[in-house]
């Protein structure tokens, strides 16, 4: 197809004006129903997005039939295989060459898509990101970095699941990449960086924290504020929360669990009797607005930072809203040239 025809198909706009996302249509607990709906919601909200739904073509076609959307903004890329959550990730990536994850990541590697989004197997996404797309030269380990809702807005937790056995040099790079992300994607100038610890004192912590603390203190590329205890994370005392993945994953899951229980208890309390039901009706608008700020799905997925292309991992239980927000999140990432900024930072570090 000639570039002139493509240009005309896109309404007179050049390809460079679009962010194209390769979306794993078969990954996650609610695939393909919620994944496809999220893609449709994203393109209906933004005209600068194109989505390639990667997966079993006939199944995706059937799902798309029930929606109204600009047909030029969504395409289907067939992939007959699916990597299941329980499969060993390395073997799955090697053997299932026609899986939705492998095919979609291949699109990013070849420059056919700007980003990859998946709610599928975390292990396969992490392995595939490093093996298929590859790390930026100089990046030792790519971390997963989700946003946590806090009293002040949100904080970036880095790492939450990619590197369980990290070294001090890894955590320093996490801090730098997290700072770049928060400043350029989330718009927080000179973000505060803290390391997760069991106390505020510098001499506290395990061997990893004790070795990393002075390195972060000496790092001129970040605004390091010291240690942060877990109880202070929900208050938003730091913008970038640095830790290895074992602690990070526990923090993330505890956050989600407590949030879920709190919501259930609030609903339960407001539905006790007629008086509380009347009160619930009166406070509903304010409560809805407040609780929206604590809804993690509002912030999209967790980017796997430090790769040669953008990879975003959403929760396995993601519904359409989180999928939609994860797709939209990719636009800012591309516009702000985050990968290029990380490359510049790492190269500066090596000089």
Secondary structure, DSSP 4 states (H G I P E B T S, - for coil): --HHHHHHHTTT--GGG-EEEEEETT-STTTTHHHHHHHHHHHHH-TTEEEEEEE-HHHHHHHHTT----TTTEEEEE--B---TTS-HHHHHHH-TTBHHHHHHHHHHTTS-SEEEE-S-HHHHHHHIIIII-BPTT-S-PPEEEEEEETTEEEEEE-SSS-SS--HHHHHHHHHHHHHHHHHTS--TT-EEEEE-SSSSTT-S-HHHHHHHHHHHH-TTSEEEEEE-HHHHTTT--SEEE--HHHHHHHHHHHHHHHHHHHHHHHHHHTSSHHHHHHHHHHHHHHHHHHHTT-GGGG--EEETTBSSEEEE--TT--HHHHHHHHHHHHHHHHTTHHHHHHHHHHHHH-
